[in-house]
Every structure is written in structure tokens, then in C-alpha cells.
């Protein structure tokens, strides 16, 4: 049986690649799903080990190869000042930019920094604020929503405030959101109540066990 011309070419390319240390190239139809739809690159097993892929997708590159997806291959996101991150969520203090997709939008998300405003940073009750693009900061027990919304420059971002209190912190304590549990080794007792926080309606003071605070 006579081999097809393309088969012979692929064998020659593979031999050249082995001689010069580069990975074999593969026919374009093997790359279609990986490159066109996933924004990745087809690689063999040896190349995958050193490629530092964020995701590896099987079944889109033909036999013996997988699709290597790197979020650092940012597409429009990087050009517009963002950073592509693996997954579907952005870190605190950033927001998802749906208008600047990553090269691999199915596996990477474009994150832009929330621009801080003076109104948010000034906060209320002497508690400083930060603009954040999701509620992850609120999962931390030291942040809370202001009684009146404070503006952030980006409409995708919201302002949250951080519990604080000079007297509490001066006695090695920390202020947390009311309703949360004090960290291990700290208590919200009568002495801690005397120290208080900037916003006692929303935050409580937790001080170390067995100390006598100077409040």
C-alpha cells in the first residue's frame, strides 16, 4: 500500500524535530478545536511537561497530543490593561471585563483593577474603604458594607469598609464585623467593649485573653 504524500511529509518533519530538539508539528485540522475554539496550542507529552499550561484539554488535537491553554496568552485583555486569570472569577479589588475577552474565554477570565475613589477610601466612621469587583472581601470578617453606598469609578465595583479602632488595636486587638466569631486567642468581653471600634454599630473589638487593656 502506497503512503500518502502528507504522511511522508509528517514523518520527515518529525525526524527533523527529533534531530533539532523541537516538538513535532501536526496537521492543521488537528489544531482546529484547540487553537480556534479553546485558544490553546497542541503539544505532545514531553512539551506539556515544560509548557506551564493553566489547563490541558484532551481530545482536541488528535492522537498523542493535548491542548495546552495558557491564560497569559491574553488576547484583547492585556492590550486593554487587564490580566487573564484561570477560572471564572477575579481576585478581590478587581472585576470581570466582559468587553476584553482572553484568548481562551472558556477557561480564562479577564480581570481589571477597580479604580479607587477618594469617596470610598474616606469611608465612614473613620473606617477606610476599598473598591472591589466581587463580594470576596466580605467573606473576610473585617469588611462590611457602608450604611450608605459609596461610589467607585467602575460601575462593576462596590465600596466596602474595613473595621478598625485605634484603642482596640493599641491593645493587640482587632475589630471584626458584628456577628462574627473572634479569632482564636481573642475575646469580645467587657474590657474589649470598653476599647470599642470606630463603628460600634457594625464592628466589635476582640482582644487577647487574660490581658487588662488600657482603654
PyMOL commands that place a pseudoatom at each C-alpha (Angstrom):
pseudoatom trace, name=CA, resn=UNK, resi=1, chain=A, elem=C, hetatm=0, pos=[0.000, 0.000, 0.000]
pseudoatom trace, name=CA, resn=UNK, resi=2, chain=A, elem=C, hetatm=0, pos=[1.419, 3.390, -1.048]
pseudoatom trace, name=CA, resn=UNK, resi=3, chain=A, elem=C, hetatm=0, pos=[1.735, 6.052, 1.649]
pseudoatom trace, name=CA, resn=UNK, resi=4, chain=A, elem=C, hetatm=0, pos=[0.063, 9.416, 1.044]
pseudoatom trace, name=CA, resn=UNK, resi=5, chain=A, elem=C, hetatm=0, pos=[2.333, 12.463, 0.413]
pseudoatom trace, name=CA, resn=UNK, resi=6, chain=A, elem=C, hetatm=0, pos=[1.162, 14.138, 3.639]
pseudoatom trace, name=CA, resn=UNK, resi=7, chain=A, elem=C, hetatm=0, pos=[2.057, 11.042, 5.642]
pseudoatom trace, name=CA, resn=UNK, resi=8, chain=A, elem=C, hetatm=0, pos=[5.581, 11.133, 4.239]
pseudoatom trace, name=CA, resn=UNK, resi=9, chain=A, elem=C, hetatm=0, pos=[5.937, 14.853, 4.972]
pseudoatom trace, name=CA, resn=UNK, resi=10, chain=A, elem=C, hetatm=0, pos=[4.850, 14.370, 8.586]
pseudoatom trace, name=CA, resn=UNK, resi=11, chain=A, elem=C, hetatm=0, pos=[7.432, 11.621, 9.069]
pseudoatom trace, name=CA, resn=UNK, resi=12, chain=A, elem=C, hetatm=0, pos=[10.163, 13.897, 7.704]
pseudoatom trace, name=CA, resn=UNK, resi=13, chain=A, elem=C, hetatm=0, pos=[9.057, 16.797, 9.954]
pseudoatom trace, name=CA, resn=UNK, resi=14, chain=A, elem=C, hetatm=0, pos=[9.067, 14.507, 12.987]
pseudoatom trace, name=CA, resn=UNK, resi=15, chain=A, elem=C, hetatm=0, pos=[12.583, 13.290, 12.209]
pseudoatom trace, name=CA, resn=UNK, resi=16, chain=A, elem=C, hetatm=0, pos=[13.844, 16.878, 11.789]
pseudoatom trace, name=CA, resn=UNK, resi=17, chain=A, elem=C, hetatm=0, pos=[12.208, 17.837, 15.097]
pseudoatom trace, name=CA, resn=UNK, resi=18, chain=A, elem=C, hetatm=0, pos=[13.915, 14.988, 16.910]
pseudoatom trace, name=CA, resn=UNK, resi=19, chain=A, elem=C, hetatm=0, pos=[17.295, 15.980, 15.451]
pseudoatom trace, name=CA, resn=UNK, resi=20, chain=A, elem=C, hetatm=0, pos=[16.966, 19.650, 16.432]
pseudoatom trace, name=CA, resn=UNK, resi=21, chain=A, elem=C, hetatm=0, pos=[15.148, 19.259, 19.728]
pseudoatom trace, name=CA, resn=UNK, resi=22, chain=A, elem=C, hetatm=0, pos=[11.820, 20.911, 18.842]
pseudoatom trace, name=CA, resn=UNK, resi=23, chain=A, elem=C, hetatm=0, pos=[8.427, 19.295, 19.160]
pseudoatom trace, name=CA, resn=UNK, resi=24, chain=A, elem=C, hetatm=0, pos=[6.765, 17.802, 16.046]
pseudoatom trace, name=CA, resn=UNK, resi=25, chain=A, elem=C, hetatm=0, pos=[4.257, 19.920, 14.166]
pseudoatom trace, name=CA, resn=UNK, resi=26, chain=A, elem=C, hetatm=0, pos=[0.869, 18.455, 13.349]
pseudoatom trace, name=CA, resn=UNK, resi=27, chain=A, elem=C, hetatm=0, pos=[-1.612, 18.900, 10.510]
pseudoatom trace, name=CA, resn=UNK, resi=28, chain=A, elem=C, hetatm=0, pos=[-3.781, 21.990, 10.838]
pseudoatom trace, name=CA, resn=UNK, resi=29, chain=A, elem=C, hetatm=0, pos=[-7.021, 20.010, 11.152]
pseudoatom trace, name=CA, resn=UNK, resi=30, chain=A, elem=C, hetatm=0, pos=[-5.669, 18.512, 14.415]
pseudoatom trace, name=CA, resn=UNK, resi=31, chain=A, elem=C, hetatm=0, pos=[-5.320, 22.036, 15.815]
pseudoatom trace, name=CA, resn=UNK, resi=32, chain=A, elem=C, hetatm=0, pos=[-8.785, 23.302, 14.865]
pseudoatom trace, name=CA, resn=UNK, resi=33, chain=A, elem=C, hetatm=0, pos=[-10.689, 22.748, 18.112]
pseudoatom trace, name=CA, resn=UNK, resi=34, chain=A, elem=C, hetatm=0, pos=[-7.708, 23.555, 20.332]
pseudoatom trace, name=CA, resn=UNK, resi=35, chain=A, elem=C, hetatm=0, pos=[-6.498, 26.687, 18.580]
pseudoatom trace, name=CA, resn=UNK, resi=36, chain=A, elem=C, hetatm=0, pos=[-9.700, 28.101, 17.153]
pseudoatom trace, name=CA, resn=UNK, resi=37, chain=A, elem=C, hetatm=0, pos=[-12.178, 27.336, 19.931]
pseudoatom trace, name=CA, resn=UNK, resi=38, chain=A, elem=C, hetatm=0, pos=[-10.039, 26.957, 23.058]
pseudoatom trace, name=CA, resn=UNK, resi=39, chain=A, elem=C, hetatm=0, pos=[-7.290, 29.459, 22.242]
pseudoatom trace, name=CA, resn=UNK, resi=40, chain=A, elem=C, hetatm=0, pos=[-4.634, 26.871, 23.015]
pseudoatom trace, name=CA, resn=UNK, resi=41, chain=A, elem=C, hetatm=0, pos=[-1.786, 25.047, 21.294]
pseudoatom trace, name=CA, resn=UNK, resi=42, chain=A, elem=C, hetatm=0, pos=[-1.420, 21.355, 20.534]
pseudoatom trace, name=CA, resn=UNK, resi=43, chain=A, elem=C, hetatm=0, pos=[1.542, 19.735, 22.262]
pseudoatom trace, name=CA, resn=UNK, resi=44, chain=A, elem=C, hetatm=0, pos=[2.901, 16.270, 22.787]
pseudoatom trace, name=CA, resn=UNK, resi=45, chain=A, elem=C, hetatm=0, pos=[3.503, 14.810, 26.234]
pseudoatom trace, name=CA, resn=UNK, resi=46, chain=A, elem=C, hetatm=0, pos=[7.126, 15.925, 26.562]
pseudoatom trace, name=CA, resn=UNK, resi=47, chain=A, elem=C, hetatm=0, pos=[6.324, 19.514, 25.610]
pseudoatom trace, name=CA, resn=UNK, resi=48, chain=A, elem=C, hetatm=0, pos=[3.374, 19.625, 28.022]
pseudoatom trace, name=CA, resn=UNK, resi=49, chain=A, elem=C, hetatm=0, pos=[5.691, 18.810, 30.934]
pseudoatom trace, name=CA, resn=UNK, resi=50, chain=A, elem=C, hetatm=0, pos=[7.651, 22.029, 30.462]
pseudoatom trace, name=CA, resn=UNK, resi=51, chain=A, elem=C, hetatm=0, pos=[4.949, 24.280, 28.990]
pseudoatom trace, name=CA, resn=UNK, resi=52, chain=A, elem=C, hetatm=0, pos=[3.429, 25.505, 32.292]
pseudoatom trace, name=CA, resn=UNK, resi=53, chain=A, elem=C, hetatm=0, pos=[-0.150, 25.214, 30.977]
pseudoatom trace, name=CA, resn=UNK, resi=54, chain=A, elem=C, hetatm=0, pos=[-3.030, 26.579, 33.066]
pseudoatom trace, name=CA, resn=UNK, resi=55, chain=A, elem=C, hetatm=0, pos=[-5.324, 23.933, 31.585]
pseudoatom trace, name=CA, resn=UNK, resi=56, chain=A, elem=C, hetatm=0, pos=[-4.813, 20.820, 29.460]
pseudoatom trace, name=CA, resn=UNK, resi=57, chain=A, elem=C, hetatm=0, pos=[-7.713, 19.676, 27.287]
pseudoatom trace, name=CA, resn=UNK, resi=58, chain=A, elem=C, hetatm=0, pos=[-7.705, 16.214, 25.771]
pseudoatom trace, name=CA, resn=UNK, resi=59, chain=A, elem=C, hetatm=0, pos=[-9.463, 15.159, 22.592]
pseudoatom trace, name=CA, resn=UNK, resi=60, chain=A, elem=C, hetatm=0, pos=[-8.949, 18.344, 20.593]
pseudoatom trace, name=CA, resn=UNK, resi=61, chain=A, elem=C, hetatm=0, pos=[-5.557, 17.699, 18.991]
pseudoatom trace, name=CA, resn=UNK, resi=62, chain=A, elem=C, hetatm=0, pos=[-5.660, 14.219, 17.561]
pseudoatom trace, name=CA, resn=UNK, resi=63, chain=A, elem=C, hetatm=0, pos=[-3.613, 11.198, 18.626]
pseudoatom trace, name=CA, resn=UNK, resi=64, chain=A, elem=C, hetatm=0, pos=[-0.861, 11.529, 21.257]
pseudoatom trace, name=CA, resn=UNK, resi=65, chain=A, elem=C, hetatm=0, pos=[-1.368, 15.269, 21.733]
pseudoatom trace, name=CA, resn=UNK, resi=66, chain=A, elem=C, hetatm=0, pos=[-3.320, 17.538, 24.098]
pseudoatom trace, name=CA, resn=UNK, resi=67, chain=A, elem=C, hetatm=0, pos=[-4.355, 21.160, 24.034]
pseudoatom trace, name=CA, resn=UNK, resi=68, chain=A, elem=C, hetatm=0, pos=[-2.212, 23.438, 26.238]
pseudoatom trace, name=CA, resn=UNK, resi=69, chain=A, elem=C, hetatm=0, pos=[-4.102, 26.562, 27.331]
pseudoatom trace, name=CA, resn=UNK, resi=70, chain=A, elem=C, hetatm=0, pos=[-2.210, 29.460, 28.886]
pseudoatom trace, name=CA, resn=UNK, resi=71, chain=A, elem=C, hetatm=0, pos=[-4.115, 32.372, 30.361]
pseudoatom trace, name=CA, resn=UNK, resi=72, chain=A, elem=C, hetatm=0, pos=[-1.018, 34.515, 29.876]
pseudoatom trace, name=CA, resn=UNK, resi=73, chain=A, elem=C, hetatm=0, pos=[-1.827, 34.409, 26.145]
pseudoatom trace, name=CA, resn=UNK, resi=74, chain=A, elem=C, hetatm=0, pos=[-4.145, 37.290, 26.868]
pseudoatom trace, name=CA, resn=UNK, resi=75, chain=A, elem=C, hetatm=0, pos=[-5.671, 38.446, 23.580]
pseudoatom trace, name=CA, resn=UNK, resi=76, chain=A, elem=C, hetatm=0, pos=[-7.558, 41.757, 23.937]
pseudoatom trace, name=CA, resn=UNK, resi=77, chain=A, elem=C, hetatm=0, pos=[-7.441, 41.650, 27.734]
pseudoatom trace, name=CA, resn=UNK, resi=78, chain=A, elem=C, hetatm=0, pos=[-3.763, 42.555, 28.115]
pseudoatom trace, name=CA, resn=UNK, resi=79, chain=A, elem=C, hetatm=0, pos=[-3.990, 45.196, 25.390]
pseudoatom trace, name=CA, resn=UNK, resi=80, chain=A, elem=C, hetatm=0, pos=[-6.751, 46.923, 27.371]
pseudoatom trace, name=CA, resn=UNK, resi=81, chain=A, elem=C, hetatm=0, pos=[-4.850, 46.897, 30.661]
pseudoatom trace, name=CA, resn=UNK, resi=82, chain=A, elem=C, hetatm=0, pos=[-6.266, 43.704, 32.155]
pseudoatom trace, name=CA, resn=UNK, resi=83, chain=A, elem=C, hetatm=0, pos=[-4.831, 40.366, 33.192]
pseudoatom trace, name=CA, resn=UNK, resi=84, chain=A, elem=C, hetatm=0, pos=[-6.207, 36.948, 32.278]
pseudoatom trace, name=CA, resn=UNK, resi=85, chain=A, elem=C, hetatm=0, pos=[-6.714, 34.593, 35.213]
pseudoatom trace, name=CA, resn=UNK, resi=86, chain=A, elem=C, hetatm=0, pos=[-7.542, 30.866, 35.209]
pseudoatom trace, name=CA, resn=UNK, resi=87, chain=A, elem=C, hetatm=0, pos=[-11.141, 30.047, 36.091]
pseudoatom trace, name=CA, resn=UNK, resi=88, chain=A, elem=C, hetatm=0, pos=[-14.306, 32.122, 36.073]
pseudoatom trace, name=CA, resn=UNK, resi=89, chain=A, elem=C, hetatm=0, pos=[-13.719, 34.573, 38.951]
pseudoatom trace, name=CA, resn=UNK, resi=90, chain=A, elem=C, hetatm=0, pos=[-11.397, 37.518, 39.548]
pseudoatom trace, name=CA, resn=UNK, resi=91, chain=A, elem=C, hetatm=0, pos=[-9.421, 38.245, 42.744]
pseudoatom trace, name=CA, resn=UNK, resi=92, chain=A, elem=C, hetatm=0, pos=[-10.629, 40.850, 45.258]
pseudoatom trace, name=CA, resn=UNK, resi=93, chain=A, elem=C, hetatm=0, pos=[-10.224, 44.504, 44.214]
pseudoatom trace, name=CA, resn=UNK, resi=94, chain=A, elem=C, hetatm=0, pos=[-10.719, 43.547, 40.546]
pseudoatom trace, name=CA, resn=UNK, resi=95, chain=A, elem=C, hetatm=0, pos=[-13.717, 42.973, 38.302]
pseudoatom trace, name=CA, resn=UNK, resi=96, chain=A, elem=C, hetatm=0, pos=[-14.521, 40.853, 35.233]
pseudoatom trace, name=CA, resn=UNK, resi=97, chain=A, elem=C, hetatm=0, pos=[-14.109, 42.770, 31.987]
pseudoatom trace, name=CA, resn=UNK, resi=98, chain=A, elem=C, hetatm=0, pos=[-16.532, 41.084, 29.581]
pseudoatom trace, name=CA, resn=UNK, resi=99, chain=A, elem=C, hetatm=0, pos=[-15.643, 43.519, 26.782]
pseudoatom trace, name=CA, resn=UNK, resi=100, chain=A, elem=C, hetatm=0, pos=[-11.966, 42.457, 26.682]
pseudoatom trace, name=CA, resn=UNK, resi=101, chain=A, elem=C, hetatm=0, pos=[-12.017, 38.666, 26.369]
pseudoatom trace, name=CA, resn=UNK, resi=102, chain=A, elem=C, hetatm=0, pos=[-8.993, 36.466, 26.857]
pseudoatom trace, name=CA, resn=UNK, resi=103, chain=A, elem=C, hetatm=0, pos=[-7.675, 34.352, 24.029]
pseudoatom trace, name=CA, resn=UNK, resi=104, chain=A, elem=C, hetatm=0, pos=[-9.194, 31.356, 25.866]
pseudoatom trace, name=CA, resn=UNK, resi=105, chain=A, elem=C, hetatm=0, pos=[-12.535, 32.778, 27.097]
pseudoatom trace, name=CA, resn=UNK, resi=106, chain=A, elem=C, hetatm=0, pos=[-13.897, 29.346, 28.022]
pseudoatom trace, name=CA, resn=UNK, resi=107, chain=A, elem=C, hetatm=0, pos=[-11.149, 28.725, 30.592]
pseudoatom trace, name=CA, resn=UNK, resi=108, chain=A, elem=C, hetatm=0, pos=[-9.720, 32.171, 31.428]
pseudoatom trace, name=CA, resn=UNK, resi=109, chain=A, elem=C, hetatm=0, pos=[-11.332, 35.409, 32.572]
pseudoatom trace, name=CA, resn=UNK, resi=110, chain=A, elem=C, hetatm=0, pos=[-10.144, 38.989, 32.022]
pseudoatom trace, name=CA, resn=UNK, resi=111, chain=A, elem=C, hetatm=0, pos=[-9.664, 40.876, 35.306]
pseudoatom trace, name=CA, resn=UNK, resi=112, chain=A, elem=C, hetatm=0, pos=[-9.329, 44.650, 35.571]
pseudoatom trace, name=CA, resn=UNK, resi=113, chain=A, elem=C, hetatm=0, pos=[-8.342, 46.568, 38.700]
pseudoatom trace, name=CA, resn=UNK, resi=114, chain=A, elem=C, hetatm=0, pos=[-11.087, 48.541, 40.393]
pseudoatom trace, name=CA, resn=UNK, resi=115, chain=A, elem=C, hetatm=0, pos=[-10.109, 52.214, 40.364]
pseudoatom trace, name=CA, resn=UNK, resi=116, chain=A, elem=C, hetatm=0, pos=[-10.181, 53.516, 43.936]
pseudoatom trace, name=CA, resn=UNK, resi=117, chain=A, elem=C, hetatm=0, pos=[-12.068, 56.744, 44.591]
pseudoatom trace, name=CA, resn=UNK, resi=118, chain=A, elem=C, hetatm=0, pos=[-11.458, 59.258, 47.343]
pseudoatom trace, name=CA, resn=UNK, resi=119, chain=A, elem=C, hetatm=0, pos=[-15.084, 58.929, 48.451]
pseudoatom trace, name=CA, resn=UNK, resi=120, chain=A, elem=C, hetatm=0, pos=[-14.663, 55.213, 49.049]
pseudoatom trace, name=CA, resn=UNK, resi=121, chain=A, elem=C, hetatm=0, pos=[-11.217, 55.500, 50.630]
pseudoatom trace, name=CA, resn=UNK, resi=122, chain=A, elem=C, hetatm=0, pos=[-12.514, 58.162, 53.049]
pseudoatom trace, name=CA, resn=UNK, resi=123, chain=A, elem=C, hetatm=0, pos=[-15.176, 55.677, 54.125]
pseudoatom trace, name=CA, resn=UNK, resi=124, chain=A, elem=C, hetatm=0, pos=[-17.347, 56.433, 57.130]
pseudoatom trace, name=CA, resn=UNK, resi=125, chain=A, elem=C, hetatm=0, pos=[-16.925, 56.425, 60.909]
pseudoatom trace, name=CA, resn=UNK, resi=126, chain=A, elem=C, hetatm=0, pos=[-13.143, 56.657, 60.322]
pseudoatom trace, name=CA, resn=UNK, resi=127, chain=A, elem=C, hetatm=0, pos=[-13.185, 53.221, 58.660]
pseudoatom trace, name=CA, resn=UNK, resi=128, chain=A, elem=C, hetatm=0, pos=[-11.381, 53.283, 55.322]
pseudoatom trace, name=CA, resn=UNK, resi=129, chain=A, elem=C, hetatm=0, pos=[-12.930, 51.758, 52.214]
pseudoatom trace, name=CA, resn=UNK, resi=130, chain=A, elem=C, hetatm=0, pos=[-11.814, 49.790, 49.177]
pseudoatom trace, name=CA, resn=UNK, resi=131, chain=A, elem=C, hetatm=0, pos=[-13.486, 49.302, 45.815]
pseudoatom trace, name=CA, resn=UNK, resi=132, chain=A, elem=C, hetatm=0, pos=[-13.931, 45.630, 44.950]
pseudoatom trace, name=CA, resn=UNK, resi=133, chain=A, elem=C, hetatm=0, pos=[-15.476, 43.875, 41.982]
pseudoatom trace, name=CA, resn=UNK, resi=134, chain=A, elem=C, hetatm=0, pos=[-16.989, 40.972, 43.882]
pseudoatom trace, name=CA, resn=UNK, resi=135, chain=A, elem=C, hetatm=0, pos=[-18.084, 40.071, 47.390]
pseudoatom trace, name=CA, resn=UNK, resi=136, chain=A, elem=C, hetatm=0, pos=[-14.973, 38.062, 48.237]
pseudoatom trace, name=CA, resn=UNK, resi=137, chain=A, elem=C, hetatm=0, pos=[-13.715, 40.759, 50.588]
pseudoatom trace, name=CA, resn=UNK, resi=138, chain=A, elem=C, hetatm=0, pos=[-16.983, 40.415, 52.504]
pseudoatom trace, name=CA, resn=UNK, resi=139, chain=A, elem=C, hetatm=0, pos=[-16.090, 36.772, 53.156]
pseudoatom trace, name=CA, resn=UNK, resi=140, chain=A, elem=C, hetatm=0, pos=[-13.360, 38.186, 55.384]
pseudoatom trace, name=CA, resn=UNK, resi=141, chain=A, elem=C, hetatm=0, pos=[-14.786, 39.066, 58.778]
pseudoatom trace, name=CA, resn=UNK, resi=142, chain=A, elem=C, hetatm=0, pos=[-13.172, 42.518, 58.920]
pseudoatom trace, name=CA, resn=UNK, resi=143, chain=A, elem=C, hetatm=0, pos=[-15.119, 44.050, 55.999]
pseudoatom trace, name=CA, resn=UNK, resi=144, chain=A, elem=C, hetatm=0, pos=[-18.693, 45.354, 55.841]
pseudoatom trace, name=CA, resn=UNK, resi=145, chain=A, elem=C, hetatm=0, pos=[-20.978, 47.334, 53.554]
pseudoatom trace, name=CA, resn=UNK, resi=146, chain=A, elem=C, hetatm=0, pos=[-21.366, 51.053, 54.339]
pseudoatom trace, name=CA, resn=UNK, resi=147, chain=A, elem=C, hetatm=0, pos=[-24.746, 52.243, 55.592]
pseudoatom trace, name=CA, resn=UNK, resi=148, chain=A, elem=C, hetatm=0, pos=[-24.983, 54.487, 52.519]
pseudoatom trace, name=CA, resn=UNK, resi=149, chain=A, elem=C, hetatm=0, pos=[-23.401, 53.242, 49.250]
pseudoatom trace, name=CA, resn=UNK, resi=150, chain=A, elem=C, hetatm=0, pos=[-20.135, 54.999, 48.418]
pseudoatom trace, name=CA, resn=UNK, resi=151, chain=A, elem=C, hetatm=0, pos=[-19.200, 55.492, 44.792]
pseudoatom trace, name=CA, resn=UNK, resi=152, chain=A, elem=C, hetatm=0, pos=[-16.478, 53.640, 42.908]
pseudoatom trace, name=CA, resn=UNK, resi=153, chain=A, elem=C, hetatm=0, pos=[-15.295, 54.767, 39.483]
pseudoatom trace, name=CA, resn=UNK, resi=154, chain=A, elem=C, hetatm=0, pos=[-16.116, 51.474, 37.772]
pseudoatom trace, name=CA, resn=UNK, resi=155, chain=A, elem=C, hetatm=0, pos=[-19.815, 50.523, 37.759]
pseudoatom trace, name=CA, resn=UNK, resi=156, chain=A, elem=C, hetatm=0, pos=[-18.787, 46.869, 38.172]
pseudoatom trace, name=CA, resn=UNK, resi=157, chain=A, elem=C, hetatm=0, pos=[-17.168, 47.652, 41.563]
pseudoatom trace, name=CA, resn=UNK, resi=158, chain=A, elem=C, hetatm=0, pos=[-18.632, 48.266, 45.020]
pseudoatom trace, name=CA, resn=UNK, resi=159, chain=A, elem=C, hetatm=0, pos=[-17.173, 50.027, 48.049]
pseudoatom trace, name=CA, resn=UNK, resi=160, chain=A, elem=C, hetatm=0, pos=[-16.655, 48.004, 51.236]
pseudoatom trace, name=CA, resn=UNK, resi=161, chain=A, elem=C, hetatm=0, pos=[-15.260, 49.254, 54.558]
pseudoatom trace, name=CA, resn=UNK, resi=162, chain=A, elem=C, hetatm=0, pos=[-12.752, 47.684, 56.925]
pseudoatom trace, name=CA, resn=UNK, resi=163, chain=A, elem=C, hetatm=0, pos=[-13.474, 47.571, 60.648]
pseudoatom trace, name=CA, resn=UNK, resi=164, chain=A, elem=C, hetatm=0, pos=[-10.903, 49.488, 62.642]
pseudoatom trace, name=CA, resn=UNK, resi=165, chain=A, elem=C, hetatm=0, pos=[-10.351, 51.012, 66.065]
pseudoatom trace, name=CA, resn=UNK, resi=166, chain=A, elem=C, hetatm=0, pos=[-7.239, 52.694, 67.470]
pseudoatom trace, name=CA, resn=UNK, resi=167, chain=A, elem=C, hetatm=0, pos=[-7.852, 51.714, 71.120]
pseudoatom trace, name=CA, resn=UNK, resi=168, chain=A, elem=C, hetatm=0, pos=[-8.619, 48.122, 70.234]
pseudoatom trace, name=CA, resn=UNK, resi=169, chain=A, elem=C, hetatm=0, pos=[-5.549, 47.790, 68.015]
pseudoatom trace, name=CA, resn=UNK, resi=170, chain=A, elem=C, hetatm=0, pos=[-3.304, 49.546, 70.561]
pseudoatom trace, name=CA, resn=UNK, resi=171, chain=A, elem=C, hetatm=0, pos=[-4.105, 46.688, 72.974]
pseudoatom trace, name=CA, resn=UNK, resi=172, chain=A, elem=C, hetatm=0, pos=[-3.146, 43.997, 70.447]
pseudoatom trace, name=CA, resn=UNK, resi=173, chain=A, elem=C, hetatm=0, pos=[-6.770, 43.539, 69.483]
pseudoatom trace, name=CA, resn=UNK, resi=174, chain=A, elem=C, hetatm=0, pos=[-8.604, 43.561, 66.187]
pseudoatom trace, name=CA, resn=UNK, resi=175, chain=A, elem=C, hetatm=0, pos=[-12.006, 44.820, 65.079]
pseudoatom trace, name=CA, resn=UNK, resi=176, chain=A, elem=C, hetatm=0, pos=[-14.247, 42.450, 63.155]
pseudoatom trace, name=CA, resn=UNK, resi=177, chain=A, elem=C, hetatm=0, pos=[-17.758, 42.577, 61.751]
pseudoatom trace, name=CA, resn=UNK, resi=178, chain=A, elem=C, hetatm=0, pos=[-20.510, 42.161, 64.358]
pseudoatom trace, name=CA, resn=UNK, resi=179, chain=A, elem=C, hetatm=0, pos=[-21.961, 38.670, 64.329]
pseudoatom trace, name=CA, resn=UNK, resi=180, chain=A, elem=C, hetatm=0, pos=[-18.620, 37.020, 63.502]
pseudoatom trace, name=CA, resn=UNK, resi=181, chain=A, elem=C, hetatm=0, pos=[-16.524, 34.960, 65.933]
pseudoatom trace, name=CA, resn=UNK, resi=182, chain=A, elem=C, hetatm=0, pos=[-13.316, 36.400, 67.368]
pseudoatom trace, name=CA, resn=UNK, resi=183, chain=A, elem=C, hetatm=0, pos=[-10.093, 34.777, 66.113]
pseudoatom trace, name=CA, resn=UNK, resi=184, chain=A, elem=C, hetatm=0, pos=[-8.515, 32.078, 68.323]
pseudoatom trace, name=CA, resn=UNK, resi=185, chain=A, elem=C, hetatm=0, pos=[-6.969, 33.559, 71.467]
pseudoatom trace, name=CA, resn=UNK, resi=186, chain=A, elem=C, hetatm=0, pos=[-9.091, 36.719, 71.314]
pseudoatom trace, name=CA, resn=UNK, resi=187, chain=A, elem=C, hetatm=0, pos=[-12.323, 37.580, 73.115]
pseudoatom trace, name=CA, resn=UNK, resi=188, chain=A, elem=C, hetatm=0, pos=[-15.050, 40.182, 72.894]
pseudoatom trace, name=CA, resn=UNK, resi=189, chain=A, elem=C, hetatm=0, pos=[-15.522, 40.716, 76.626]
pseudoatom trace, name=CA, resn=UNK, resi=190, chain=A, elem=C, hetatm=0, pos=[-16.397, 43.721, 78.767]
pseudoatom trace, name=CA, resn=UNK, resi=191, chain=A, elem=C, hetatm=0, pos=[-12.832, 45.037, 78.563]
pseudoatom trace, name=CA, resn=UNK, resi=192, chain=A, elem=C, hetatm=0, pos=[-12.906, 44.751, 74.777]
pseudoatom trace, name=CA, resn=UNK, resi=193, chain=A, elem=C, hetatm=0, pos=[-16.209, 46.601, 74.720]
pseudoatom trace, name=CA, resn=UNK, resi=194, chain=A, elem=C, hetatm=0, pos=[-14.568, 49.481, 76.559]
pseudoatom trace, name=CA, resn=UNK, resi=195, chain=A, elem=C, hetatm=0, pos=[-11.939, 49.688, 73.838]
pseudoatom trace, name=CA, resn=UNK, resi=196, chain=A, elem=C, hetatm=0, pos=[-14.548, 49.552, 71.110]
pseudoatom trace, name=CA, resn=UNK, resi=197, chain=A, elem=C, hetatm=0, pos=[-14.195, 50.159, 67.378]
pseudoatom trace, name=CA, resn=UNK, resi=198, chain=A, elem=C, hetatm=0, pos=[-14.701, 53.135, 65.095]
pseudoatom trace, name=CA, resn=UNK, resi=199, chain=A, elem=C, hetatm=0, pos=[-18.146, 51.869, 64.148]
pseudoatom trace, name=CA, resn=UNK, resi=200, chain=A, elem=C, hetatm=0, pos=[-19.559, 50.091, 67.194]
pseudoatom trace, name=CA, resn=UNK, resi=201, chain=A, elem=C, hetatm=0, pos=[-22.900, 49.587, 65.462]
pseudoatom trace, name=CA, resn=UNK, resi=202, chain=A, elem=C, hetatm=0, pos=[-21.281, 47.299, 62.888]
pseudoatom trace, name=CA, resn=UNK, resi=203, chain=A, elem=C, hetatm=0, pos=[-17.983, 46.110, 64.370]
pseudoatom trace, name=CA, resn=UNK, resi=204, chain=A, elem=C, hetatm=0, pos=[-16.798, 44.571, 67.650]
pseudoatom trace, name=CA, resn=UNK, resi=205, chain=A, elem=C, hetatm=0, pos=[-13.371, 44.594, 69.316]
pseudoatom trace, name=CA, resn=UNK, resi=206, chain=A, elem=C, hetatm=0, pos=[-11.582, 41.325, 70.089]
pseudoatom trace, name=CA, resn=UNK, resi=207, chain=A, elem=C, hetatm=0, pos=[-8.626, 41.449, 72.493]
pseudoatom trace, name=CA, resn=UNK, resi=208, chain=A, elem=C, hetatm=0, pos=[-6.201, 38.763, 73.721]
pseudoatom trace, name=CA, resn=UNK, resi=209, chain=A, elem=C, hetatm=0, pos=[-7.355, 36.572, 76.586]
pseudoatom trace, name=CA, resn=UNK, resi=210, chain=A, elem=C, hetatm=0, pos=[-6.134, 37.463, 80.094]
pseudoatom trace, name=CA, resn=UNK, resi=211, chain=A, elem=C, hetatm=0, pos=[-4.936, 40.981, 79.399]
pseudoatom trace, name=CA, resn=UNK, resi=212, chain=A, elem=C, hetatm=0, pos=[-6.055, 44.180, 81.066]
pseudoatom trace, name=CA, resn=UNK, resi=213, chain=A, elem=C, hetatm=0, pos=[-6.405, 46.755, 78.290]
pseudoatom trace, name=CA, resn=UNK, resi=214, chain=A, elem=C, hetatm=0, pos=[-5.721, 50.401, 78.851]
pseudoatom trace, name=CA, resn=UNK, resi=215, chain=A, elem=C, hetatm=0, pos=[-8.961, 51.711, 77.354]
for i in range(1, 215): cmd.bond("trace and resi %d" % i, "trace and resi %d" % (i + 1))
show_as sticks, trace
zoom trace
